[in-house]
Amino acid sequence: MNHRQTITEISKRLPRLKRRDVAEVLEVMTELWLEELAQPGQTVTVADLGKLLVEVQTFRSGGAVGRRTVKRVYVRFRPTGKFRQVVLDAYTKEGTGK
């Protein structure tokens, strides 16, 4: 599901809201999440889905002469138990032909 599809689905479920308003809320939400995740040690938790977080690993690499410090940035998603179960159920159904 992409941005446009998300706006369309939310607009169907909440017909009193204009698509433009839904799009604006999503854009503001994205800006807030980006600002939060750009800060060291911060996370974004989404109810029933999980937690987004950024981990930075700093280490030294190279030999004695060409030694340098390298940073690796990992973007992690830690799903909730509910999310895991929904995904597991969906793939189990898919495998049984239902």
Gaussian input, Z-matrix of N, CA and C with variables (Angstrom, degrees):
# hf/3-21g

backbone

0 1
 N
 C     1     B1
 C     2     B2     1     A1
 N     3     B3     2     A2     1     D1
 C     4     B4     3     A3     2     D2
 C     5     B5     4     A4     3     D3
 N     6     B6     5     A5     4     D4
 C     7     B7     6     A6     5     D5
 C     8     B8     7     A7     6     D6
 N     9     B9     8     A8     7     D7
 C    10    B10     9     A9     8     D8
 C    11    B11    10    A10     9     D9
 N    12    B12    11    A11    10    D10
 C    13    B13    12    A12    11    D11
 C    14    B14    13    A13    12    D12
 N    15    B15    14    A14    13    D13
 C    16    B16    15    A15    14    D14
 C    17    B17    16    A16    15    D15
 N    18    B18    17    A17    16    D16
 C    19    B19    18    A18    17    D17
 C    20    B20    19    A19    18    D18
 N    21    B21    20    A20    19    D19
 C    22    B22    21    A21    20    D20
 C    23    B23    22    A22    21    D21
 N    24    B24    23    A23    22    D22
 C    25    B25    24    A24    23    D23
 C    26    B26    25    A25    24    D24
 N    27    B27    26    A26    25    D25
 C    28    B28    27    A27    26    D26
 C    29    B29    28    A28    27    D27
 N    30    B30    29    A29    28    D28
 C    31    B31    30    A30    29    D29
 C    32    B32    31    A31    30    D30
 N    33    B33    32    A32    31    D31
 C    34    B34    33    A33    32    D32
 C    35    B35    34    A34    33    D33
 N    36    B36    35    A35    34    D34
 C    37    B37    36    A36    35    D35
 C    38    B38    37    A37    36    D36
 N    39    B39    38    A38    37    D37
 C    40    B40    39    A39    38    D38
 C    41    B41    40    A40    39    D39
 N    42    B42    41    A41    40    D40
 C    43    B43    42    A42    41    D41
 C    44    B44    43    A43    42    D42
 N    45    B45    44    A44    43    D43
 C    46    B46    45    A45    44    D44
 C    47    B47    46    A46    45    D45
 N    48    B48    47    A47    46    D46
 C    49    B49    48    A48    47    D47
 C    50    B50    49    A49    48    D48
 N    51    B51    50    A50    49    D49
 C    52    B52    51    A51    50    D50
 C    53    B53    52    A52    51    D51
 N    54    B54    53    A53    52    D52
 C    55    B55    54    A54    53    D53
 C    56    B56    55    A55    54    D54
 N    57    B57    56    A56    55    D55
 C    58    B58    57    A57    56    D56
 C    59    B59    58    A58    57    D57
 N    60    B60    59    A59    58    D58
 C    61    B61    60    A60    59    D59
 C    62    B62    61    A61    60    D60
 N    63    B63    62    A62    61    D61
 C    64    B64    63    A63    62    D62
 C    65    B65    64    A64    63    D63
 N    66    B66    65    A65    64    D64
 C    67    B67    66    A66    65    D65
 C    68    B68    67    A67    66    D66
 N    69    B69    68    A68    67    D67
 C    70    B70    69    A69    68    D68
 C    71    B71    70    A70    69    D69
 N    72    B72    71    A71    70    D70
 C    73    B73    72    A72    71    D71
 C    74    B74    73    A73    72    D72
 N    75    B75    74    A74    73    D73
 C    76    B76    75    A75    74    D74
 C    77    B77    76    A76    75    D75
 N    78    B78    77    A77    76    D76
 C    79    B79    78    A78    77    D77
 C    80    B80    79    A79    78    D78
 N    81    B81    80    A80    79    D79
 C    82    B82    81    A81    80    D80
 C    83    B83    82    A82    81    D81
 N    84    B84    83    A83    82    D82
 C    85    B85    84    A84    83    D83
 C    86    B86    85    A85    84    D84
 N    87    B87    86    A86    85    D85
 C    88    B88    87    A87    86    D86
 C    89    B89    88    A88    87    D87
 N    90    B90    89    A89    88    D88
 C    91    B91    90    A90    89    D89
 C    92    B92    91    A91    90    D90
 N    93    B93    92    A92    91    D91
 C    94    B94    93    A93    92    D92
 C    95    B95    94    A94    93    D93
 N    96    B96    95    A95    94    D94
 C    97    B97    96    A96    95    D95
 C    98    B98    97    A97    96    D96
 N    99    B99    98    A98    97    D97
 C   100   B100    99    A99    98    D98
 C   101   B101   100   A100    99    D99
 N   102   B102   101   A101   100   D100
 C   103   B103   102   A102   101   D101
 C   104   B104   103   A103   102   D102
 N   105   B105   104   A104   103   D103
 C   106   B106   105   A105   104   D104
 C   107   B107   106   A106   105   D105
 N   108   B108   107   A107   106   D106
 C   109   B109   108   A108   107   D107
 C   110   B110   109   A109   108   D108
 N   111   B111   110   A110   109   D109
 C   112   B112   111   A111   110   D110
 C   113   B113   112   A112   111   D111
 N   114   B114   113   A113   112   D112
 C   115   B115   114   A114   113   D113
 C   116   B116   115   A115   114   D114
 N   117   B117   116   A116   115   D115
 C   118   B118   117   A117   116   D116
 C   119   B119   118   A118   117   D117
 N   120   B120   119   A119   118   D118
 C   121   B121   120   A120   119   D119
 C   122   B122   121   A121   120   D120
 N   123   B123   122   A122   121   D121
 C   124   B124   123   A123   122   D122
 C   125   B125   124   A124   123   D123
 N   126   B126   125   A125   124   D124
 C   127   B127   126   A126   125   D125
 C   128   B128   127   A127   126   D126
 N   129   B129   128   A128   127   D127
 C   130   B130   129   A129   128   D128
 C   131   B131   130   A130   129   D129
 N   132   B132   131   A131   130   D130
 C   133   B133   132   A132   131   D131
 C   134   B134   133   A133   132   D132
 N   135   B135   134   A134   133   D133
 C   136   B136   135   A135   134   D134
 C   137   B137   136   A136   135   D135
 N   138   B138   137   A137   136   D136
 C   139   B139   138   A138   137   D137
 C   140   B140   139   A139   138   D138
 N   141   B141   140   A140   139   D139
 C   142   B142   141   A141   140   D140
 C   143   B143   142   A142   141   D141
 N   144   B144   143   A143   142   D142
 C   145   B145   144   A144   143   D143
 C   146   B146   145   A145   144   D144
 N   147   B147   146   A146   145   D145
 C   148   B148   147   A147   146   D146
 C   149   B149   148   A148   147   D147
 N   150   B150   149   A149   148   D148
 C   151   B151   150   A150   149   D149
 C   152   B152   151   A151   150   D150
 N   153   B153   152   A152   151   D151
 C   154   B154   153   A153   152   D152
 C   155   B155   154   A154   153   D153
 N   156   B156   155   A155   154   D154
 C   157   B157   156   A156   155   D155
 C   158   B158   157   A157   156   D156
 N   159   B159   158   A158   157   D157
 C   160   B160   159   A159   158   D158
 C   161   B161   160   A160   159   D159
 N   162   B162   161   A161   160   D160
 C   163   B163   162   A162   161   D161
 C   164   B164   163   A163   162   D162
 N   165   B165   164   A164   163   D163
 C   166   B166   165   A165   164   D164
 C   167   B167   166   A166   165   D165
 N   168   B168   167   A167   166   D166
 C   169   B169   168   A168   167   D167
 C   170   B170   169   A169   168   D168
 N   171   B171   170   A170   169   D169
 C   172   B172   171   A171   170   D170
 C   173   B173   172   A172   171   D171
 N   174   B174   173   A173   172   D172
 C   175   B175   174   A174   173   D173
 C   176   B176   175   A175   174   D174
 N   177   B177   176   A176   175   D175
 C   178   B178   177   A177   176   D176
 C   179   B179   178   A178   177   D177
 N   180   B180   179   A179   178   D178
 C   181   B181   180   A180   179   D179
 C   182   B182   181   A181   180   D180
 N   183   B183   182   A182   181   D181
 C   184   B184   183   A183   182   D182
 C   185   B185   184   A184   183   D183
 N   186   B186   185   A185   184   D184
 C   187   B187   186   A186   185   D185
 C   188   B188   187   A187   186   D186
 N   189   B189   188   A188   187   D187
 C   190   B190   189   A189   188   D188
 C   191   B191   190   A190   189   D189
 N   192   B192   191   A191   190   D190
 C   193   B193   192   A192   191   D191
 C   194   B194   193   A193   192   D192
 N   195   B195   194   A194   193   D193
 C   196   B196   195   A195   194   D194
 C   197   B197   196   A196   195   D195
 N   198   B198   197   A197   196   D196
 C   199   B199   198   A198   197   D197
 C   200   B200   199   A199   198   D198
 N   201   B201   200   A200   199   D199
 C   202   B202   201   A201   200   D200
 C   203   B203   202   A202   201   D201
 N   204   B204   203   A203   202   D202
 C   205   B205   204   A204   203   D203
 C   206   B206   205   A205   204   D204
 N   207   B207   206   A206   205   D205
 C   208   B208   207   A207   206   D206
 C   209   B209   208   A208   207   D207
 N   210   B210   209   A209   208   D208
 C   211   B211   210   A210   209   D209
 C   212   B212   211   A211   210   D210
 N   213   B213   212   A212   211   D211
 C   214   B214   213   A213   212   D212
 C   215   B215   214   A214   213   D213
 N   216   B216   215   A215   214   D214
 C   217   B217   216   A216   215   D215
 C   218   B218   217   A217   216   D216
 N   219   B219   218   A218   217   D217
 C   220   B220   219   A219   218   D218
 C   221   B221   220   A220   219   D219
 N   222   B222   221   A221   220   D220
 C   223   B223   222   A222   221   D221
 C   224   B224   223   A223   222   D222
 N   225   B225   224   A224   223   D223
 C   226   B226   225   A225   224   D224
 C   227   B227   226   A226   225   D225
 N   228   B228   227   A227   226   D226
 C   229   B229   228   A228   227   D227
 C   230   B230   229   A229   228   D228
 N   231   B231   230   A230   229   D229
 C   232   B232   231   A231   230   D230
 C   233   B233   232   A232   231   D231
 N   234   B234   233   A233   232   D232
 C   235   B235   234   A234   233   D233
 C   236   B236   235   A235   234   D234
 N   237   B237   236   A236   235   D235
 C   238   B238   237   A237   236   D236
 C   239   B239   238   A238   237   D237
 N   240   B240   239   A239   238   D238
 C   241   B241   240   A240   239   D239
 C   242   B242   241   A241   240   D240
 N   243   B243   242   A242   241   D241
 C   244   B244   243   A243   242   D242
 C   245   B245   244   A244   243   D243
 N   246   B246   245   A245   244   D244
 C   247   B247   246   A246   245   D245
 C   248   B248   247   A247   246   D246
 N   249   B249   248   A248   247   D247
 C   250   B250   249   A249   248   D248
 C   251   B251   250   A250   249   D249
 N   252   B252   251   A251   250   D250
 C   253   B253   252   A252   251   D251
 C   254   B254   253   A253   252   D252
 N   255   B255   254   A254   253   D253
 C   256   B256   255   A255   254   D254
 C   257   B257   256   A256   255   D255
 N   258   B258   257   A257   256   D256
 C   259   B259   258   A258   257   D257
 C   260   B260   259   A259   258   D258
 N   261   B261   260   A260   259   D259
 C   262   B262   261   A261   260   D260
 C   263   B263   262   A262   261   D261
 N   264   B264   263   A263   262   D262
 C   265   B265   264   A264   263   D263
 C   266   B266   265   A265   264   D264
 N   267   B267   266   A266   265   D265
 C   268   B268   267   A267   266   D266
 C   269   B269   268   A268   267   D267
 N   270   B270   269   A269   268   D268
 C   271   B271   270   A270   269   D269
 C   272   B272   271   A271   270   D270
 N   273   B273   272   A272   271   D271
 C   274   B274   273   A273   272   D272
 C   275   B275   274   A274   273   D273
 N   276   B276   275   A275   274   D274
 C   277   B277   276   A276   275   D275
 C   278   B278   277   A277   276   D276
 N   279   B279   278   A278   277   D277
 C   280   B280   279   A279   278   D278
 C   281   B281   280   A280   279   D279
 N   282   B282   281   A281   280   D280
 C   283   B283   282   A282   281   D281
 C   284   B284   283   A283   282   D282
 N   285   B285   284   A284   283   D283
 C   286   B286   285   A285   284   D284
 C   287   B287   286   A286   285   D285
 N   288   B288   287   A287   286   D286
 C   289   B289   288   A288   287   D287
 C   290   B290   289   A289   288   D288
 N   291   B291   290   A290   289   D289
 C   292   B292   291   A291   290   D290
 C   293   B293   292   A292   291   D291

   B1=1.4429
   B2=1.5336
   B3=1.3116
   B4=1.4588
   B5=1.5338
   B6=1.3168
   B7=1.4708
   B8=1.5299
   B9=1.3088
   B10=1.4663
   B11=1.5299
   B12=1.3203
   B13=1.4643
   B14=1.5318
   B15=1.3151
   B16=1.4597
   B17=1.5281
   B18=1.3185
   B19=1.4640
   B20=1.5203
   B21=1.3138
   B22=1.4610
   B23=1.5229
   B24=1.3276
   B25=1.4640
   B26=1.5240
   B27=1.3260
   B28=1.4622
   B29=1.5217
   B30=1.3223
   B31=1.4637
   B32=1.5248
   B33=1.3295
   B34=1.4738
   B35=1.5239
   B36=1.3207
   B37=1.4717
   B38=1.5221
   B39=1.3265
   B40=1.4633
   B41=1.5261
   B42=1.3357
   B43=1.4677
   B44=1.5306
   B45=1.3258
   B46=1.4675
   B47=1.5326
   B48=1.3399
   B49=1.4616
   B50=1.5223
   B51=1.3179
   B52=1.4587
   B53=1.5179
   B54=1.3157
   B55=1.4710
   B56=1.5220
   B57=1.3038
   B58=1.4644
   B59=1.5341
   B60=1.3397
   B61=1.4620
   B62=1.5257
   B63=1.3175
   B64=1.4660
   B65=1.5284
   B66=1.3207
   B67=1.4684
   B68=1.5233
   B69=1.3185
   B70=1.4580
   B71=1.5332
   B72=1.3261
   B73=1.4680
   B74=1.5237
   B75=1.3171
   B76=1.4656
   B77=1.5287
   B78=1.3202
   B79=1.4566
   B80=1.5305
   B81=1.3302
   B82=1.4586
   B83=1.5268
   B84=1.3270
   B85=1.4608
   B86=1.5285
   B87=1.3150
   B88=1.4600
   B89=1.5230
   B90=1.3245
   B91=1.4658
   B92=1.5257
   B93=1.3299
   B94=1.4663
   B95=1.5188
   B96=1.3175
   B97=1.4672
   B98=1.5222
   B99=1.3347
   B100=1.4655
   B101=1.5262
   B102=1.3233
   B103=1.4630
   B104=1.5247
   B105=1.3168
   B106=1.4593
   B107=1.5237
   B108=1.3244
   B109=1.4641
   B110=1.5303
   B111=1.3277
   B112=1.4661
   B113=1.5214
   B114=1.3286
   B115=1.4620
   B116=1.5295
   B117=1.3181
   B118=1.4722
   B119=1.5281
   B120=1.3219
   B121=1.4562
   B122=1.5126
   B123=1.3108
   B124=1.4603
   B125=1.5255
   B126=1.3124
   B127=1.4605
   B128=1.5145
   B129=1.3101
   B130=1.4546
   B131=1.5191
   B132=1.3245
   B133=1.4548
   B134=1.5201
   B135=1.3272
   B136=1.4562
   B137=1.5232
   B138=1.3257
   B139=1.4608
   B140=1.5188
   B141=1.3137
   B142=1.4681
   B143=1.5285
   B144=1.3249
   B145=1.4659
   B146=1.5193
   B147=1.3167
   B148=1.4511
   B149=1.5019
   B150=1.3207
   B151=1.4551
   B152=1.5173
   B153=1.3240
   B154=1.4627
   B155=1.5148
   B156=1.3232
   B157=1.4477
   B158=1.5173
   B159=1.3144
   B160=1.4581
   B161=1.5228
   B162=1.3115
   B163=1.4573
   B164=1.5199
   B165=1.3215
   B166=1.4617
   B167=1.5196
   B168=1.3270
   B169=1.4632
   B170=1.5256
   B171=1.3189
   B172=1.4588
   B173=1.5181
   B174=1.3120
   B175=1.4639
   B176=1.5119
   B177=1.3111
   B178=1.4678
   B179=1.5145
   B180=1.3104
   B181=1.4527
   B182=1.5239
   B183=1.2960
   B184=1.4633
   B185=1.5133
   B186=1.3086
   B187=1.4632
   B188=1.5150
   B189=1.3202
   B190=1.4636
   B191=1.5241
   B192=1.3318
   B193=1.4671
   B194=1.5286
   B195=1.3106
   B196=1.4663
   B197=1.5189
   B198=1.3025
   B199=1.4607
   B200=1.5323
   B201=1.3468
   B202=1.4571
   B203=1.5240
   B204=1.2947
   B205=1.4653
   B206=1.5255
   B207=1.3245
   B208=1.4634
   B209=1.5232
   B210=1.3136
   B211=1.4644
   B212=1.5175
   B213=1.3145
   B214=1.4607
   B215=1.5175
   B216=1.3079
   B217=1.4609
   B218=1.5167
   B219=1.3226
   B220=1.4581
   B221=1.5225
   B222=1.3132
   B223=1.4573
   B224=1.5184
   B225=1.3157
   B226=1.4617
   B227=1.5237
   B228=1.3155
   B229=1.4606
   B230=1.5153
   B231=1.3069
   B232=1.4596
   B233=1.5292
   B234=1.3377
   B235=1.4654
   B236=1.5288
   B237=1.3272
   B238=1.4608
   B239=1.5281
   B240=1.3046
   B241=1.4638
   B242=1.5157
   B243=1.3246
   B244=1.4662
   B245=1.5323
   B246=1.3258
   B247=1.4613
   B248=1.5272
   B249=1.3256
   B250=1.4698
   B251=1.5261
   B252=1.3366
   B253=1.4576
   B254=1.5229
   B255=1.3219
   B256=1.4706
   B257=1.5303
   B258=1.3277
   B259=1.4634
   B260=1.5236
   B261=1.3117
   B262=1.4621
   B263=1.5181
   B264=1.3275
   B265=1.4676
   B266=1.5296
   B267=1.3331
   B268=1.4642
   B269=1.5206
   B270=1.3187
   B271=1.4579
   B272=1.5143
   B273=1.3305
   B274=1.4669
   B275=1.5246
   B276=1.3274
   B277=1.4731
   B278=1.5289
   B279=1.3411
   B280=1.4602
   B281=1.5324
   B282=1.3040
   B283=1.4673
   B284=1.5182
   B285=1.3429
   B286=1.4624
   B287=1.5178
   B288=1.3359
   B289=1.4560
   B290=1.5172
   B291=1.3272
   B292=1.4735
   B293=1.4871
   A1=107.79
   A2=115.25
   A3=119.39
   A4=110.84
   A5=115.57
   A6=121.71
   A7=111.58
   A8=116.38
   A9=121.13
   A10=111.25
   A11=117.30
   A12=121.16
   A13=111.09
   A14=116.06
   A15=120.48
   A16=110.41
   A17=116.74
   A18=120.97
   A19=110.57
   A20=117.15
   A21=121.58
   A22=111.18
   A23=117.07
   A24=120.80
   A25=112.17
   A26=117.02
   A27=119.42
   A28=109.89
   A29=117.59
   A30=121.51
   A31=111.85
   A32=116.88
   A33=120.16
   A34=110.93
   A35=116.35
   A36=120.64
   A37=112.77
   A38=116.28
   A39=121.63
   A40=109.45
   A41=117.27
   A42=120.98
   A43=114.28
   A44=118.03
   A45=119.60
   A46=111.96
   A47=116.60
   A48=120.62
   A49=110.26
   A50=115.52
   A51=120.55
   A52=109.14
   A53=115.87
   A54=120.36
   A55=111.31
   A56=116.11
   A57=121.07
   A58=110.43
   A59=116.48
   A60=120.57
   A61=111.12
   A62=116.71
   A63=120.94
   A64=109.34
   A65=116.47
   A66=120.76
   A67=110.70
   A68=117.11
   A69=120.69
   A70=110.98
   A71=117.03
   A72=120.15
   A73=109.89
   A74=117.49
   A75=120.64
   A76=111.30
   A77=117.59
   A78=120.77
   A79=111.32
   A80=116.93
   A81=120.51
   A82=109.78
   A83=116.86
   A84=121.21
   A85=110.41
   A86=116.74
   A87=121.24
   A88=111.09
   A89=117.37
   A90=121.18
   A91=110.81
   A92=116.94
   A93=120.86
   A94=111.17
   A95=116.62
   A96=120.55
   A97=110.97
   A98=116.67
   A99=119.98
   A100=111.16
   A101=116.57
   A102=120.72
   A103=110.61
   A104=116.91
   A105=121.15
   A106=111.21
   A107=116.77
   A108=120.55
   A109=112.64
   A110=117.03
   A111=120.42
   A112=111.80
   A113=117.29
   A114=121.91
   A115=109.62
   A116=117.92
   A117=120.85
   A118=112.38
   A119=114.61
   A120=121.21
   A121=116.34
   A122=118.35
   A123=120.63
   A124=111.26
   A125=115.69
   A126=121.45
   A127=109.66
   A128=115.62
   A129=122.69
   A130=106.12
   A131=116.16
   A132=121.14
   A133=108.54
   A134=115.96
   A135=122.12
   A136=106.96
   A137=115.93
   A138=121.07
   A139=111.10
   A140=116.01
   A141=125.32
   A142=114.34
   A143=118.99
   A144=121.18
   A145=111.63
   A146=116.52
   A147=118.92
   A148=112.32
   A149=114.13
   A150=121.44
   A151=109.90
   A152=115.68
   A153=122.87
   A154=108.01
   A155=116.93
   A156=119.69
   A157=109.87
   A158=115.02
   A159=122.13
   A160=107.10
   A161=115.98
   A162=121.54
   A163=108.10
   A164=115.71
   A165=120.95
   A166=107.90
   A167=114.99
   A168=121.35
   A169=107.31
   A170=116.50
   A171=121.75
   A172=108.58
   A173=116.35
   A174=119.83
   A175=109.66
   A176=114.80
   A177=121.22
   A178=108.52
   A179=115.16
   A180=119.77
   A181=109.82
   A182=115.98
   A183=121.04
   A184=113.10
   A185=114.68
   A186=121.43
   A187=111.57
   A188=115.07
   A189=121.00
   A190=111.72
   A191=118.00
   A192=121.26
   A193=111.16
   A194=117.34
   A195=121.20
   A196=113.77
   A197=116.51
   A198=120.24
   A199=110.42
   A200=115.90
   A201=120.02
   A202=109.92
   A203=115.62
   A204=121.58
   A205=108.14
   A206=115.46
   A207=121.94
   A208=108.28
   A209=115.82
   A210=120.87
   A211=108.80
   A212=115.17
   A213=121.31
   A214=107.41
   A215=115.49
   A216=120.86
   A217=108.07
   A218=115.33
   A219=122.02
   A220=108.84
   A221=116.47
   A222=121.23
   A223=105.99
   A224=115.52
   A225=121.18
   A226=110.64
   A227=113.81
   A228=121.32
   A229=107.20
   A230=116.49
   A231=121.73
   A232=107.61
   A233=117.10
   A234=120.25
   A235=112.68
   A236=115.14
   A237=120.62
   A238=108.67
   A239=115.61
   A240=120.39
   A241=111.70
   A242=116.43
   A243=120.95
   A244=110.71
   A245=115.80
   A246=120.21
   A247=110.56
   A248=116.36
   A249=120.59
   A250=111.20
   A251=115.92
   A252=119.96
   A253=111.53
   A254=117.59
   A255=121.20
   A256=110.02
   A257=116.79
   A258=120.74
   A259=110.39
   A260=116.53
   A261=120.88
   A262=111.02
   A263=116.46
   A264=120.45
   A265=111.51
   A266=117.13
   A267=121.09
   A268=110.84
   A269=117.76
   A270=120.31
   A271=112.31
   A272=117.11
   A273=120.09
   A274=109.37
   A275=117.03
   A276=121.75
   A277=110.36
   A278=115.92
   A279=121.41
   A280=109.88
   A281=116.48
   A282=121.83
   A283=113.30
   A284=117.84
   A285=120.64
   A286=112.17
   A287=116.95
   A288=120.46
   A289=113.64
   A290=118.42
   A291=120.76
   A292=111.61
   D1=129.09
   D2=179.10
   D3=-103.05
   D4=-176.23
   D5=-176.54
   D6=-57.64
   D7=-49.27
   D8=-177.69
   D9=-63.38
   D10=-42.63
   D11=178.73
   D12=-63.96
   D13=-38.85
   D14=178.27
   D15=-62.38
   D16=-46.00
   D17=178.13
   D18=-59.76
   D19=-44.03
   D20=-179.65
   D21=-61.33
   D22=-46.11
   D23=-178.74
   D24=-66.92
   D25=-40.51
   D26=177.84
   D27=-65.35
   D28=-40.27
   D29=178.92
   D30=-63.21
   D31=-34.58
   D32=177.07
   D33=-67.48
   D34=-39.66
   D35=-177.76
   D36=-79.00
   D37=-26.86
   D38=179.39
   D39=-125.13
   D40=71.26
   D41=-172.96
   D42=-63.18
   D43=-16.74
   D44=178.81
   D45=-73.74
   D46=-15.19
   D47=178.88
   D48=-96.24
   D49=138.48
   D50=176.50
   D51=-76.37
   D52=150.00
   D53=177.88
   D54=-56.05
   D55=-38.98
   D56=179.80
   D57=-60.39
   D58=-40.90
   D59=179.55
   D60=-68.42
   D61=-40.55
   D62=177.53
   D63=-62.25
   D64=-45.16
   D65=179.97
   D66=-61.41
   D67=-40.86
   D68=-179.62
   D69=-65.20
   D70=-41.37
   D71=178.26
   D72=-62.10
   D73=-44.14
   D74=178.99
   D75=-63.06
   D76=-39.62
   D77=179.12
   D78=-65.62
   D79=-42.05
   D80=178.26
   D81=-65.35
   D82=-43.04
   D83=178.63
   D84=-58.99
   D85=-44.25
   D86=179.13
   D87=-62.52
   D88=-43.56
   D89=177.84
   D90=-60.11
   D91=-44.57
   D92=179.83
   D93=-62.65
   D94=-44.07
   D95=-179.58
   D96=-65.18
   D97=-41.82
   D98=178.25
   D99=-61.58
   D100=-45.25
   D101=178.67
   D102=-60.84
   D103=-42.39
   D104=-178.48
   D105=-66.76
   D106=-46.52
   D107=-176.97
   D108=-70.97
   D109=-20.04
   D110=177.55
   D111=-75.29
   D112=-15.85
   D113=179.65
   D114=-87.60
   D115=136.61
   D116=-179.39
   D117=-58.64
   D118=132.41
   D119=174.59
   D120=79.07
   D121=3.10
   D122=-178.04
   D123=-90.86
   D124=155.73
   D125=178.67
   D126=-134.65
   D127=162.51
   D128=172.13
   D129=-123.87
   D130=122.10
   D131=179.87
   D132=-107.21
   D133=128.53
   D134=179.58
   D135=-112.06
   D136=120.07
   D137=-176.89
   D138=-52.06
   D139=134.48
   D140=176.96
   D141=67.71
   D142=-3.93
   D143=177.78
   D144=-108.60
   D145=-58.70
   D146=-179.31
   D147=154.56
   D148=-158.91
   D149=-173.38
   D150=-123.85
   D151=132.48
   D152=173.23
   D153=-100.06
   D154=135.51
   D155=177.06
   D156=-150.92
   D157=159.31
   D158=178.42
   D159=-117.25
   D160=129.65
   D161=176.20
   D162=-117.95
   D163=135.16
   D164=178.99
   D165=-116.04
   D166=128.89
   D167=179.20
   D168=-114.35
   D169=123.79
   D170=178.53
   D171=-109.26
   D172=131.21
   D173=177.37
   D174=-148.61
   D175=163.25
   D176=179.03
   D177=-98.28
   D178=139.76
   D179=-176.93
   D180=-133.30
   D181=156.44
   D182=176.23
   D183=98.70
   D184=179.25
   D185=-179.59
   D186=-85.56
   D187=-169.00
   D188=-177.52
   D189=-63.76
   D190=-35.93
   D191=-176.77
   D192=-85.44
   D193=-46.82
   D194=-174.82
   D195=-97.31
   D196=31.32
   D197=-176.32
   D198=-68.33
   D199=136.07
   D200=178.40
   D201=-146.41
   D202=158.56
   D203=178.44
   D204=-93.85
   D205=132.47
   D206=-178.48
   D207=-122.78
   D208=140.14
   D209=175.19
   D210=-114.07
   D211=131.69
   D212=172.92
   D213=-109.75
   D214=133.95
   D215=179.48
   D216=-112.22
   D217=124.91
   D218=178.58
   D219=-114.51
   D220=129.99
   D221=172.57
   D222=-102.10
   D223=121.26
   D224=-174.32
   D225=-114.60
   D226=150.46
   D227=171.69
   D228=-128.07
   D229=123.11
   D230=178.96
   D231=-111.75
   D232=102.91
   D233=-176.02
   D234=-71.68
   D235=153.03
   D236=174.27
   D237=-77.05
   D238=166.04
   D239=175.53
   D240=-60.73
   D241=-38.71
   D242=179.59
   D243=-62.08
   D244=-46.10
   D245=179.36
   D246=-60.57
   D247=-46.31
   D248=178.87
   D249=-56.92
   D250=-43.31
   D251=-177.72
   D252=-67.18
   D253=-41.98
   D254=179.13
   D255=-61.56
   D256=-44.21
   D257=179.28
   D258=-65.14
   D259=-45.05
   D260=178.92
   D261=-59.80
   D262=-45.08
   D263=178.89
   D264=-61.65
   D265=-41.81
   D266=-179.48
   D267=-63.59
   D268=-43.15
   D269=-179.29
   D270=-74.85
   D271=-27.71
   D272=176.18
   D273=-68.44
   D274=-43.77
   D275=178.08
   D276=-61.64
   D277=-41.33
   D278=-178.88
   D279=-61.32
   D280=-40.66
   D281=-178.28
   D282=-70.99
   D283=-23.66
   D284=-178.89
   D285=-94.36
   D286=-1.43
   D287=177.79
   D288=81.11
   D289=13.99
   D290=179.20
   D291=-85.02

